[in-house]
Amino acid sequence: MNIAVLLGGISPERNISYLSGRAAVFALRELGHSVVAIDPSRGANGVVSDEELRAATATEVTSEELASFTTMSLMQCITSDLLDGIDIVFILLHGRYGEDGYIQSLLDLRGIPYTGSTMLASAAAMDKGLSKMLFQVAGIPTPYWVSVLPEQADDQELLAEVCKEINGPMVVKPNDQGSTVGMTILNSVSVDGLADAIRLAGQFTETILVERYIPGRELTVTVLGAESLPIIEIVPKDGYYDYANKYTKGKTEYFCPADLSQEVQDHVQNLAVAAHHVLGCRAYSRVDFRLTDDNIPYCLEVNTIPGFTETSLVPMAARASGIEFGDLCEEIMRLSLPVSKTPGNIG
């Protein structure tokens, strides 16, 4: 097959996206596919060389670099001849303008199949507040939250009311970012501390989620097709699972499968599949939970384009099920292609 892997992009997660895309490019080539890596931040000149892929690192993107990007480049890329003759686009753009439906809508308009969720499901999953409302309707437990705007950071009366409503430690994060970008956990709650956290989150979004912090264990579940893969428990060696602990080798321990009773395991996996379906997700996703000491799971969010390096959580769960990385890439493409376009043997 002729495959284009979209990586990089214009979000704060672009460097992580390069690592995900690199893994997929080389794995798909080993399986005999013709694969080109494309960074849509470069517009019609988006082809990425193998040398650039090999040099990619997980360094955080600077604000100056982010300011240099434009959304016009995405349109120029997708409408250019770069995608002529492509059978499927493997989307590994993390964060805004990659995971939120924008790039999916452009590919839909051009009529090019792509991996993962559709435009509508991608947008719903990326909007954390909307996702949580849908979880509530479906009976999927999720932490209590309120939404605020960046300009409300100076409204001390409002922030005092928010502190009263949350009534304890809280998580403050952008409504539509990933990789803990702009996130703060407030263990000691104060109006001034909340205001600072809102200002930080407001650098990355137009809407901010203030969510009750759930003490306990951090779990994540990959959904592949209609099935849940083994649960992973995430245990940072220090602090919480922030950007550094996610992407610095040795800072976090992972246990797959997680040490849970069969009853709890089944319950969490069933909730993961339910969350995947209530948002209308397709092919695969990763669903994040907090599990209390009383074994009550709370769904935090659904990631429609989760980290995808060979050591990321989705490939880790797949390996625990006996699915190697290359086969996982193949299966995601098979599950994403319309039935009429799925070859008898995708390889």
Buried (B, 14 or more C-beta within 10 A) or exposed (E): BEBBBBBBBBBBBBBBBBBBBBBBBBBBBEBEBEBBBBBBBBBBEBEBEEEBBEEBEBEBBEEEBBEEBEEEBBBBBBBBEBBEEBBBBBBBBBBBBBBBBBBBBBBBEEEBBBBBBBBEBBBBBBBBBBBBBBBEEBEBBBBBBBBBBBEBBEBEEBBEEBBEEBEEBBBBBBBBBBBBBBBBBBEEBEBEBBBBBBBBBBEBBEBBBBBBBBEBBBBBBBBBBEEBBBBBBBEBEEEBBBBBBBBEEEBBEBBBBBEBEEEBBEBBBBBBBBBBBBBBBBBBBBBBBBBEEEBEBBBBBBBBBBBBBBEBBBBBBBBBBEBEBBBBBBBBBBBBBEEEEBEEEBE
